Amino acid sequence: MSRLVFPAILAMALAAPAAPAELGQLDASPTLFTVMAALNAAGYSAELSSPNNAPLRDAIRNELAKRNIPSLPAIKEFFSRHRQKNDVLELSQYVSFALTVSGPPGFTFKQRDVDIPPDVVAMKELAPLLAAFYKEAGIEDLWKQSQPAIEQYLELYHLPVSQAVLQVNGYLRQQTTGFKGRRFQIFVELLGEPNQIQTRSYGDDYTIVVTPSPEPRVFDVRHAYLHYLLDPLSTRYQEILDRKKGLSDHAQRAPALDDSFKQDFLLLTTESLIKAVEARLDHRPEGVQEALRQGYVLAPYFAEQLPVYEKQEQAMLFYYPTLVSAIDLVTEDARLSKVQFDKDAPVRAVKVAPPPPPPALTGAAKTLEDAEQFYSARDLENAKQAYLDVLQQAGNPALHAAAYYGLARIAALQKEPDVAERLFHKTLESQPDAQVNAWSLVYLGRLSMAAGDRAQAAQYFESALKVEGASPAAQQAATQGVESSKP
């Protein structure tokens, strides 16, 4: 199985003193891969035309369409009977199934019947169908052939996720990656609908599943990791929190708050604390009031108390009972009685009509477009040749800068940091546009971090933040880089 372990050398280069050498797992799962391959073969087509789909999804669908798979009609019939009202719920039940069963070739349930998650109970008959599909479709070989594409995508997550986990461990003064016996696991699944992120907590395993997206979903991974570390504390000190439970009455007035938080005060408390921690880590104090208006009623209290926590020496693991014991019901009731809650949850994304097609590209611009398409498909040899062809053609200096930037990214993927650094500098010397300029500085910062030079990394990240016209994603990456480069 493909596996990337956050290495000791990276931890030593980036971590606060309390950071451990091994911070968790970033993997791909053959069980998830098999489930999603079967679904795609059965007609699962959510966001199939999205440009954010991994090329691997189309490749696997096309390959399965050529094969004689006797179990496929029964799987199609199962898929039809278990359709959900939207694509997110559709994917969710199969993620739950994949995380509940053992791996191939048997796909047997790991739990007793009474412990099987509710959304999986009605799916038990899928297990023997999947076992047959695994053999008939030759999934073992397809899984092996898919490893280069999977490894390329895992690499995109490796450094930023390592930094996010280290950032949280440093802030919470976490000596290990959680309570003894528990495990935090990240699975990347390239055959699913893009832009999805799902979390599950089954027994001692806390798992997050991410599908392809334009940029790594690092904020969401960090959010899940905070839950992994803080959820057990609310359970451990439930007796204290039960005495504060009356404050949940205010949360009932919040129209935008999900019912799961209204019904579970421990979950509401943890989410409020996470919102306050995120506001501190991201230097967004306004995030606390945004969280409050959404119904996370203890976010302001925690935001006021976190500076006190930061000035003392205990880890959050030991400071937590002090933190929650000090919640004053009278004070918080007075504060919350004045809150006007938002009526709607924040909108994360808006679908708009696509713009008219741009004019056809020619010359160096067309070659650069071809190079970017090769790069997106991880056809690195053809991408490299196309970028070199751009440099041989006359054109706007920004096109040459973009070509050097492409070559630099290829060098980074191929683990040639010295070559990548030289090419990113060449990019900056070639009049790049704002987007390429900012991302080149971000990459140089990441390379410096990996080399253990925090001071140089900080300069690059700060320079990236000063680039006018940089994309929000580049600014966010630079902001995270500044945070991670602090001693």
Contacts in CASP RR format, 6 or more apart in sequence:
PFRMAT RR
TARGET T0000
AUTHOR 0000-0000-0000
METHOD contacts of the structure
MODEL  1
MSRLVFPAILAMALAAPAAPAELGQLDASPTLFTVMAALNAAGYSAELSS
PNNAPLRDAIRNELAKRNIPSLPAIKEFFSRHRQKNDVLELSQYVSFALT
VSGPPGFTFKQRDVDIPPDVVAMKELAPLLAAFYKEAGIEDLWKQSQPAI
EQYLELYHLPVSQAVLQVNGYLRQQTTGFKGRRFQIFVELLGEPNQIQTR
SYGDDYTIVVTPSPEPRVFDVRHAYLHYLLDPLSTRYQEILDRKKGLSDH
AQRAPALDDSFKQDFLLLTTESLIKAVEARLDHRPEGVQEALRQGYVLAP
YFAEQLPVYEKQEQAMLFYYPTLVSAIDLVTEDARLSKVQFDKDAPVRAV
KVAPPPPPPALTGAAKTLEDAEQFYSARDLENAKQAYLDVLQQAGNPALH
AAAYYGLARIAALQKEPDVAERLFHKTLESQPDAQVNAWSLVYLGRLSMA
AGDRAQAAQYFESALKVEGASPAAQQAATQGVESSKP
1 27 0 8 1.000
1 28 0 8 1.000
1 29 0 8 1.000
1 30 0 8 1.000
2 27 0 8 1.000
2 28 0 8 1.000
2 147 0 8 1.000
2 150 0 8 1.000
2 151 0 8 1.000
2 154 0 8 1.000
3 25 0 8 1.000
3 26 0 8 1.000
3 27 0 8 1.000
4 25 0 8 1.000
4 26 0 8 1.000
4 27 0 8 1.000
4 154 0 8 1.000
4 155 0 8 1.000
4 158 0 8 1.000
5 22 0 8 1.000
5 24 0 8 1.000
5 25 0 8 1.000
5 26 0 8 1.000
6 22 0 8 1.000
6 23 0 8 1.000
6 24 0 8 1.000
6 26 0 8 1.000
6 158 0 8 1.000
6 161 0 8 1.000
6 162 0 8 1.000
6 165 0 8 1.000
7 21 0 8 1.000
7 22 0 8 1.000
8 21 0 8 1.000
8 22 0 8 1.000
10 159 0 8 1.000
10 162 0 8 1.000
10 450 0 8 1.000
11 19 0 8 1.000
11 20 0 8 1.000
11 21 0 8 1.000
11 22 0 8 1.000
11 23 0 8 1.000
11 162 0 8 1.000
11 166 0 8 1.000
12 21 0 8 1.000
13 449 0 8 1.000
13 450 0 8 1.000
13 451 0 8 1.000
13 452 0 8 1.000
14 162 0 8 1.000
14 163 0 8 1.000
14 166 0 8 1.000
14 449 0 8 1.000
14 452 0 8 1.000
14 484 0 8 1.000
15 166 0 8 1.000
15 169 0 8 1.000
15 170 0 8 1.000
16 166 0 8 1.000
16 169 0 8 1.000
16 170 0 8 1.000
16 173 0 8 1.000
18 169 0 8 1.000
18 170 0 8 1.000
18 173 0 8 1.000
18 174 0 8 1.000
18 175 0 8 1.000
18 315 0 8 1.000
19 166 0 8 1.000
19 169 0 8 1.000
19 170 0 8 1.000
20 169 0 8 1.000
20 175 0 8 1.000
20 176 0 8 1.000
20 177 0 8 1.000
22 177 0 8 1.000
23 162 0 8 1.000
23 165 0 8 1.000
23 166 0 8 1.000
23 169 0 8 1.000
23 177 0 8 1.000
24 165 0 8 1.000
24 177 0 8 1.000
24 183 0 8 1.000
24 184 0 8 1.000
24 185 0 8 1.000
24 186 0 8 1.000
25 183 0 8 1.000
25 184 0 8 1.000
25 185 0 8 1.000
25 186 0 8 1.000
26 154 0 8 1.000
26 157 0 8 1.000
26 158 0 8 1.000
26 161 0 8 1.000
26 186 0 8 1.000
26 188 0 8 1.000
27 154 0 8 1.000
27 185 0 8 1.000
27 186 0 8 1.000
27 187 0 8 1.000
27 188 0 8 1.000
28 150 0 8 1.000
28 154 0 8 1.000
28 187 0 8 1.000
28 188 0 8 1.000
28 189 0 8 1.000
28 190 0 8 1.000
29 98 0 8 1.000
29 187 0 8 1.000
29 189 0 8 1.000
30 103 0 8 1.000
30 104 0 8 1.000
30 139 0 8 1.000
30 143 0 8 1.000
31 98 0 8 1.000
31 99 0 8 1.000
31 101 0 8 1.000
31 102 0 8 1.000
31 103 0 8 1.000
31 104 0 8 1.000
31 107 0 8 1.000
32 95 0 8 1.000
32 98 0 8 1.000
32 99 0 8 1.000
32 187 0 8 1.000
32 189 0 8 1.000
32 209 0 8 1.000
33 139 0 8 1.000
33 143 0 8 1.000
33 146 0 8 1.000
33 189 0 8 1.000
33 191 0 8 1.000
34 98 0 8 1.000
34 104 0 8 1.000
34 107 0 8 1.000
34 130 0 8 1.000
34 133 0 8 1.000
34 134 0 8 1.000
34 139 0 8 1.000
34 143 0 8 1.000
35 94 0 8 1.000
35 97 0 8 1.000
35 98 0 8 1.000
35 130 0 8 1.000
36 44 0 8 1.000
36 94 0 8 1.000
36 98 0 8 1.000
36 189 0 8 1.000
36 191 0 8 1.000
36 192 0 8 1.000
37 60 0 8 1.000
37 64 0 8 1.000
37 133 0 8 1.000
37 137 0 8 1.000
37 139 0 8 1.000
37 142 0 8 1.000
37 191 0 8 1.000
38 75 0 8 1.000
38 129 0 8 1.000
38 130 0 8 1.000
38 133 0 8 1.000
38 137 0 8 1.000
39 79 0 8 1.000
39 94 0 8 1.000
39 191 0 8 1.000
40 57 0 8 1.000
40 60 0 8 1.000
40 61 0 8 1.000
40 64 0 8 1.000
40 191 0 8 1.000
40 192 0 8 1.000
41 61 0 8 1.000
41 64 0 8 1.000
41 65 0 8 1.000
41 69 0 8 1.000
41 72 0 8 1.000
41 75 0 8 1.000
41 133 0 8 1.000
41 137 0 8 1.000
42 72 0 8 1.000
42 75 0 8 1.000
42 76 0 8 1.000
42 78 0 8 1.000
42 79 0 8 1.000
43 76 0 8 1.000
43 79 0 8 1.000
44 79 0 8 1.000
44 90 0 8 1.000
44 192 0 8 1.000
46 87 0 8 1.000
46 90 0 8 1.000
46 91 0 8 1.000
46 192 0 8 1.000
46 193 0 8 1.000
47 53 0 8 1.000
47 87 0 8 1.000
47 193 0 8 1.000
47 194 0 8 1.000
47 195 0 8 1.000
48 57 0 8 1.000
50 193 0 8 1.000
50 194 0 8 1.000
50 195 0 8 1.000
52 194 0 8 1.000
52 195 0 8 1.000
52 212 0 8 1.000
52 213 0 8 1.000
52 214 0 8 1.000
53 194 0 8 1.000
53 212 0 8 1.000
54 149 0 8 1.000
54 153 0 8 1.000
54 190 0 8 1.000
54 191 0 8 1.000
54 194 0 8 1.000
54 212 0 8 1.000
55 149 0 8 1.000
55 376 0 8 1.000
55 377 0 8 1.000
55 378 0 8 1.000
56 146 0 8 1.000
56 149 0 8 1.000
56 150 0 8 1.000
56 190 0 8 1.000
56 191 0 8 1.000
57 190 0 8 1.000
57 191 0 8 1.000
57 192 0 8 1.000
57 212 0 8 1.000
60 142 0 8 1.000
60 146 0 8 1.000
60 191 0 8 1.000
63 142 0 8 1.000
64 137 0 8 1.000
67 136 0 8 1.000
67 137 0 8 1.000
67 138 0 8 1.000
68 136 0 8 1.000
69 133 0 8 1.000
69 136 0 8 1.000
69 137 0 8 1.000
70 132 0 8 1.000
70 136 0 8 1.000
71 129 0 8 1.000
71 132 0 8 1.000
71 133 0 8 1.000
71 136 0 8 1.000
72 133 0 8 1.000
72 136 0 8 1.000
72 137 0 8 1.000
74 129 0 8 1.000
75 126 0 8 1.000
75 129 0 8 1.000
75 130 0 8 1.000
75 133 0 8 1.000
78 125 0 8 1.000
78 126 0 8 1.000
78 129 0 8 1.000
82 93 0 8 1.000
82 122 0 8 1.000
82 123 0 8 1.000
83 90 0 8 1.000
84 90 0 8 1.000
84 92 0 8 1.000
84 93 0 8 1.000
87 193 0 8 1.000
88 196 0 8 1.000
91 192 0 8 1.000
91 193 0 8 1.000
91 196 0 8 1.000
91 198 0 8 1.000
92 119 0 8 1.000
92 198 0 8 1.000
93 119 0 8 1.000
93 120 0 8 1.000
93 123 0 8 1.000
95 198 0 8 1.000
95 200 0 8 1.000
95 209 0 8 1.000
96 117 0 8 1.000
96 119 0 8 1.000
96 120 0 8 1.000
96 200 0 8 1.000
97 120 0 8 1.000
97 123 0 8 1.000
97 126 0 8 1.000
99 200 0 8 1.000
99 202 0 8 1.000
99 205 0 8 1.000
99 207 0 8 1.000
99 209 0 8 1.000
100 109 0 8 1.000
100 110 0 8 1.000
100 111 0 8 1.000
100 116 0 8 1.000
100 117 0 8 1.000
100 120 0 8 1.000
100 202 0 8 1.000
101 107 0 8 1.000
101 108 0 8 1.000
101 109 0 8 1.000
101 110 0 8 1.000
101 127 0 8 1.000
101 130 0 8 1.000
102 108 0 8 1.000
102 109 0 8 1.000
102 110 0 8 1.000
104 131 0 8 1.000
104 134 0 8 1.000
104 139 0 8 1.000
104 140 0 8 1.000
105 131 0 8 1.000
105 134 0 8 1.000
105 135 0 8 1.000
106 127 0 8 1.000
106 131 0 8 1.000
106 134 0 8 1.000
107 127 0 8 1.000
107 128 0 8 1.000
107 130 0 8 1.000
107 131 0 8 1.000
107 134 0 8 1.000
108 127 0 8 1.000
109 116 0 8 1.000
109 124 0 8 1.000
109 127 0 8 1.000
111 202 0 8 1.000
116 124 0 8 1.000
117 200 0 8 1.000
117 202 0 8 1.000
133 139 0 8 1.000
134 140 0 8 1.000
146 190 0 8 1.000
148 378 0 8 1.000
149 190 0 8 1.000
149 378 0 8 1.000
150 188 0 8 1.000
150 190 0 8 1.000
152 378 0 8 1.000
152 413 0 8 1.000
153 188 0 8 1.000
153 190 0 8 1.000
153 212 0 8 1.000
154 188 0 8 1.000
155 413 0 8 1.000
156 216 0 8 1.000
157 186 0 8 1.000
157 188 0 8 1.000
157 210 0 8 1.000
157 216 0 8 1.000
157 218 0 8 1.000
157 221 0 8 1.000
159 446 0 8 1.000
159 449 0 8 1.000
159 450 0 8 1.000
160 216 0 8 1.000
160 218 0 8 1.000
160 477 0 8 1.000
160 480 0 8 1.000
161 186 0 8 1.000
161 216 0 8 1.000
161 218 0 8 1.000
161 221 0 8 1.000
163 449 0 8 1.000
163 480 0 8 1.000
163 481 0 8 1.000
163 484 0 8 1.000
164 218 0 8 1.000
164 221 0 8 1.000
164 222 0 8 1.000
164 225 0 8 1.000
164 480 0 8 1.000
165 177 0 8 1.000
165 222 0 8 1.000
165 225 0 8 1.000
166 484 0 8 1.000
167 222 0 8 1.000
167 281 0 8 1.000
167 480 0 8 1.000
167 483 0 8 1.000
167 484 0 8 1.000
168 174 0 8 1.000
168 222 0 8 1.000
168 225 0 8 1.000
168 226 0 8 1.000
168 229 0 8 1.000
168 281 0 8 1.000
169 177 0 8 1.000
171 277 0 8 1.000
171 280 0 8 1.000
171 281 0 8 1.000
172 229 0 8 1.000
172 277 0 8 1.000
172 315 0 8 1.000
172 316 0 8 1.000
172 317 0 8 1.000
173 314 0 8 1.000
173 315 0 8 1.000
173 316 0 8 1.000
173 317 0 8 1.000
174 229 0 8 1.000
174 315 0 8 1.000
174 316 0 8 1.000
174 317 0 8 1.000
175 315 0 8 1.000
177 184 0 8 1.000
178 184 0 8 1.000
178 228 0 8 1.000
178 229 0 8 1.000
178 232 0 8 1.000
179 232 0 8 1.000
181 204 0 8 1.000
182 204 0 8 1.000
182 205 0 8 1.000
182 206 0 8 1.000
182 228 0 8 1.000
182 232 0 8 1.000
183 204 0 8 1.000
183 205 0 8 1.000
183 206 0 8 1.000
184 206 0 8 1.000
184 208 0 8 1.000
184 225 0 8 1.000
184 228 0 8 1.000
185 205 0 8 1.000
185 206 0 8 1.000
185 207 0 8 1.000
185 208 0 8 1.000
186 207 0 8 1.000
186 208 0 8 1.000
186 209 0 8 1.000
186 210 0 8 1.000
186 221 0 8 1.000
187 207 0 8 1.000
187 208 0 8 1.000
187 209 0 8 1.000
187 210 0 8 1.000
188 209 0 8 1.000
188 210 0 8 1.000
188 211 0 8 1.000
189 209 0 8 1.000
189 210 0 8 1.000
189 211 0 8 1.000
190 211 0 8 1.000
190 212 0 8 1.000
192 211 0 8 1.000
192 212 0 8 1.000
193 211 0 8 1.000
194 211 0 8 1.000
194 212 0 8 1.000
194 213 0 8 1.000
195 211 0 8 1.000
195 212 0 8 1.000
195 213 0 8 1.000
195 349 0 8 1.000
196 209 0 8 1.000
196 210 0 8 1.000
196 211 0 8 1.000
197 208 0 8 1.000
197 209 0 8 1.000
197 210 0 8 1.000
197 211 0 8 1.000
197 217 0 8 1.000
197 220 0 8 1.000
197 221 0 8 1.000
197 224 0 8 1.000
198 208 0 8 1.000
198 209 0 8 1.000
199 206 0 8 1.000
199 207 0 8 1.000
199 208 0 8 1.000
199 209 0 8 1.000
199 224 0 8 1.000
199 227 0 8 1.000
200 206 0 8 1.000
200 207 0 8 1.000
200 208 0 8 1.000
200 209 0 8 1.000
201 207 0 8 1.000
201 228 0 8 1.000
201 231 0 8 1.000
206 224 0 8 1.000
206 227 0 8 1.000
206 228 0 8 1.000
208 220 0 8 1.000
208 221 0 8 1.000
208 224 0 8 1.000
210 216 0 8 1.000
210 217 0 8 1.000
210 220 0 8 1.000
210 221 0 8 1.000
214 473 0 8 1.000
215 473 0 8 1.000
215 477 0 8 1.000
218 480 0 8 1.000
219 476 0 8 1.000
222 278 0 8 1.000
223 274 0 8 1.000
223 278 0 8 1.000
226 274 0 8 1.000
226 277 0 8 1.000
226 278 0 8 1.000
227 270 0 8 1.000
227 274 0 8 1.000
229 316 0 8 1.000
230 270 0 8 1.000
230 273 0 8 1.000
230 274 0 8 1.000
230 316 0 8 1.000
231 266 0 8 1.000
231 267 0 8 1.000
231 270 0 8 1.000
233 270 0 8 1.000
233 316 0 8 1.000
233 317 0 8 1.000
233 320 0 8 1.000
234 241 0 8 1.000
234 266 0 8 1.000
234 267 0 8 1.000
234 269 0 8 1.000
234 270 0 8 1.000
235 266 0 8 1.000
236 320 0 8 1.000
237 320 0 8 1.000
237 321 0 8 1.000
237 324 0 8 1.000
238 266 0 8 1.000
240 321 0 8 1.000
240 324 0 8 1.000
240 325 0 8 1.000
241 265 0 8 1.000
241 266 0 8 1.000
241 269 0 8 1.000
241 324 0 8 1.000
242 265 0 8 1.000
244 265 0 8 1.000
244 269 0 8 1.000
244 324 0 8 1.000
244 327 0 8 1.000
244 329 0 8 1.000
245 265 0 8 1.000
246 265 0 8 1.000
246 329 0 8 1.000
247 297 0 8 1.000
247 298 0 8 1.000
247 327 0 8 1.000
247 329 0 8 1.000
247 332 0 8 1.000
247 333 0 8 1.000
247 336 0 8 1.000
248 262 0 8 1.000
248 265 0 8 1.000
248 268 0 8 1.000
248 297 0 8 1.000
250 295 0 8 1.000
250 297 0 8 1.000
250 333 0 8 1.000
250 336 0 8 1.000
250 337 0 8 1.000
250 339 0 8 1.000
251 257 0 8 1.000
251 261 0 8 1.000
251 262 0 8 1.000
251 268 0 8 1.000
251 295 0 8 1.000
251 296 0 8 1.000
251 297 0 8 1.000
252 262 0 8 1.000
253 341 0 8 1.000
254 262 0 8 1.000
254 294 0 8 1.000
254 295 0 8 1.000
254 297 0 8 1.000
254 341 0 8 1.000
254 342 0 8 1.000
255 341 0 8 1.000
255 342 0 8 1.000
255 343 0 8 1.000
255 344 0 8 1.000
256 294 0 8 1.000
256 295 0 8 1.000
256 341 0 8 1.000
256 342 0 8 1.000
256 343 0 8 1.000
256 344 0 8 1.000
256 345 0 8 1.000
256 346 0 8 1.000
257 294 0 8 1.000
257 295 0 8 1.000
257 296 0 8 1.000
257 341 0 8 1.000
258 345 0 8 1.000
260 267 0 8 1.000
261 267 0 8 1.000
261 268 0 8 1.000
261 271 0 8 1.000
261 295 0 8 1.000
261 296 0 8 1.000
262 268 0 8 1.000
268 296 0 8 1.000
268 297 0 8 1.000
268 298 0 8 1.000
269 298 0 8 1.000
269 324 0 8 1.000
271 296 0 8 1.000
272 291 0 8 1.000
272 296 0 8 1.000
272 297 0 8 1.000
272 298 0 8 1.000
272 299 0 8 1.000
272 301 0 8 1.000
272 302 0 8 1.000
273 298 0 8 1.000
273 299 0 8 1.000
273 302 0 8 1.000
275 287 0 8 1.000
275 288 0 8 1.000
275 291 0 8 1.000
275 296 0 8 1.000
275 299 0 8 1.000
275 302 0 8 1.000
276 288 0 8 1.000
276 291 0 8 1.000
276 299 0 8 1.000
276 300 0 8 1.000
276 302 0 8 1.000
276 303 0 8 1.000
276 306 0 8 1.000
277 302 0 8 1.000
277 306 0 8 1.000
278 284 0 8 1.000
278 287 0 8 1.000
279 285 0 8 1.000
279 286 0 8 1.000
279 287 0 8 1.000
279 288 0 8 1.000
279 291 0 8 1.000
279 299 0 8 1.000
279 303 0 8 1.000
280 303 0 8 1.000
280 306 0 8 1.000
281 483 0 8 1.000
282 479 0 8 1.000
282 483 0 8 1.000
283 479 0 8 1.000
283 483 0 8 1.000
285 303 0 8 1.000
288 299 0 8 1.000
288 300 0 8 1.000
288 303 0 8 1.000
289 300 0 8 1.000
290 346 0 8 1.000
291 299 0 8 1.000
292 299 0 8 1.000
292 300 0 8 1.000
292 339 0 8 1.000
293 339 0 8 1.000
293 340 0 8 1.000
293 341 0 8 1.000
293 342 0 8 1.000
294 341 0 8 1.000
294 342 0 8 1.000
294 345 0 8 1.000
294 346 0 8 1.000
295 341 0 8 1.000
297 332 0 8 1.000
297 336 0 8 1.000
297 339 0 8 1.000
298 327 0 8 1.000
298 332 0 8 1.000
300 335 0 8 1.000
301 327 0 8 1.000
301 332 0 8 1.000
301 335 0 8 1.000
302 323 0 8 1.000
305 323 0 8 1.000
305 326 0 8 1.000
309 316 0 8 1.000
309 319 0 8 1.000
309 323 0 8 1.000
312 319 0 8 1.000
316 323 0 8 1.000
360 366 0 8 1.000
361 369 0 8 1.000
363 393 0 8 1.000
364 390 0 8 1.000
364 393 0 8 1.000
364 394 0 8 1.000
364 395 0 8 1.000
364 396 0 8 1.000
364 399 0 8 1.000
365 399 0 8 1.000
367 386 0 8 1.000
367 389 0 8 1.000
367 390 0 8 1.000
367 393 0 8 1.000
368 386 0 8 1.000
368 387 0 8 1.000
368 390 0 8 1.000
368 399 0 8 1.000
368 402 0 8 1.000
368 403 0 8 1.000
370 386 0 8 1.000
371 383 0 8 1.000
371 386 0 8 1.000
371 387 0 8 1.000
371 389 0 8 1.000
371 390 0 8 1.000
371 403 0 8 1.000
371 406 0 8 1.000
372 383 0 8 1.000
374 380 0 8 1.000
374 382 0 8 1.000
374 383 0 8 1.000
374 386 0 8 1.000
375 383 0 8 1.000
375 406 0 8 1.000
375 409 0 8 1.000
375 410 0 8 1.000
380 410 0 8 1.000
380 413 0 8 1.000
380 414 0 8 1.000
383 406 0 8 1.000
383 410 0 8 1.000
384 407 0 8 1.000
384 410 0 8 1.000
387 403 0 8 1.000
387 404 0 8 1.000
387 406 0 8 1.000
387 407 0 8 1.000
387 410 0 8 1.000
388 403 0 8 1.000
388 407 0 8 1.000
390 399 0 8 1.000
390 400 0 8 1.000
390 402 0 8 1.000
390 403 0 8 1.000
391 400 0 8 1.000
391 403 0 8 1.000
391 404 0 8 1.000
397 430 0 8 1.000
397 431 0 8 1.000
398 430 0 8 1.000
398 431 0 8 1.000
398 432 0 8 1.000
398 433 0 8 1.000
398 436 0 8 1.000
400 430 0 8 1.000
401 427 0 8 1.000
401 428 0 8 1.000
401 430 0 8 1.000
401 431 0 8 1.000
401 432 0 8 1.000
401 433 0 8 1.000
401 436 0 8 1.000
402 427 0 8 1.000
402 432 0 8 1.000
402 433 0 8 1.000
402 436 0 8 1.000
404 423 0 8 1.000
404 424 0 8 1.000
404 426 0 8 1.000
404 427 0 8 1.000
404 430 0 8 1.000
405 423 0 8 1.000
405 424 0 8 1.000
405 427 0 8 1.000
405 432 0 8 1.000
405 436 0 8 1.000
405 439 0 8 1.000
405 440 0 8 1.000
406 423 0 8 1.000
407 423 0 8 1.000
408 419 0 8 1.000
408 420 0 8 1.000
408 423 0 8 1.000
408 424 0 8 1.000
408 426 0 8 1.000
408 427 0 8 1.000
408 440 0 8 1.000
408 443 0 8 1.000
409 420 0 8 1.000
409 443 0 8 1.000
411 417 0 8 1.000
411 419 0 8 1.000
411 420 0 8 1.000
411 423 0 8 1.000
412 420 0 8 1.000
412 443 0 8 1.000
412 447 0 8 1.000
417 447 0 8 1.000
417 450 0 8 1.000
417 451 0 8 1.000
420 443 0 8 1.000
420 447 0 8 1.000
421 444 0 8 1.000
421 447 0 8 1.000
424 440 0 8 1.000
424 443 0 8 1.000
424 444 0 8 1.000
424 447 0 8 1.000
425 444 0 8 1.000
427 436 0 8 1.000
427 437 0 8 1.000
427 440 0 8 1.000
428 437 0 8 1.000
428 440 0 8 1.000
428 441 0 8 1.000
432 440 0 8 1.000
434 467 0 8 1.000
434 468 0 8 1.000
434 469 0 8 1.000
434 470 0 8 1.000
435 469 0 8 1.000
435 470 0 8 1.000
435 471 0 8 1.000
435 474 0 8 1.000
437 467 0 8 1.000
437 470 0 8 1.000
438 464 0 8 1.000
438 467 0 8 1.000
438 469 0 8 1.000
438 470 0 8 1.000
438 471 0 8 1.000
438 474 0 8 1.000
438 475 0 8 1.000
438 478 0 8 1.000
439 464 0 8 1.000
439 474 0 8 1.000
439 477 0 8 1.000
441 460 0 8 1.000
441 461 0 8 1.000
441 463 0 8 1.000
441 464 0 8 1.000
441 467 0 8 1.000
441 478 0 8 1.000
442 460 0 8 1.000
442 461 0 8 1.000
442 464 0 8 1.000
442 474 0 8 1.000
442 477 0 8 1.000
442 478 0 8 1.000
442 481 0 8 1.000
444 460 0 8 1.000
445 456 0 8 1.000
445 457 0 8 1.000
445 460 0 8 1.000
445 461 0 8 1.000
445 481 0 8 1.000
445 485 0 8 1.000
446 457 0 8 1.000
446 481 0 8 1.000
448 454 0 8 1.000
448 456 0 8 1.000
448 457 0 8 1.000
448 460 0 8 1.000
449 457 0 8 1.000
449 481 0 8 1.000
449 484 0 8 1.000
449 485 0 8 1.000
454 485 0 8 1.000
454 486 0 8 1.000
454 487 0 8 1.000
455 485 0 8 1.000
457 481 0 8 1.000
457 485 0 8 1.000
458 481 0 8 1.000
458 482 0 8 1.000
458 485 0 8 1.000
458 486 0 8 1.000
461 478 0 8 1.000
461 479 0 8 1.000
461 481 0 8 1.000
461 482 0 8 1.000
461 485 0 8 1.000
462 478 0 8 1.000
462 482 0 8 1.000
464 470 0 8 1.000
464 474 0 8 1.000
464 475 0 8 1.000
464 477 0 8 1.000
464 478 0 8 1.000
465 475 0 8 1.000
465 478 0 8 1.000
465 479 0 8 1.000
465 482 0 8 1.000
467 474 0 8 1.000
470 478 0 8 1.000
END
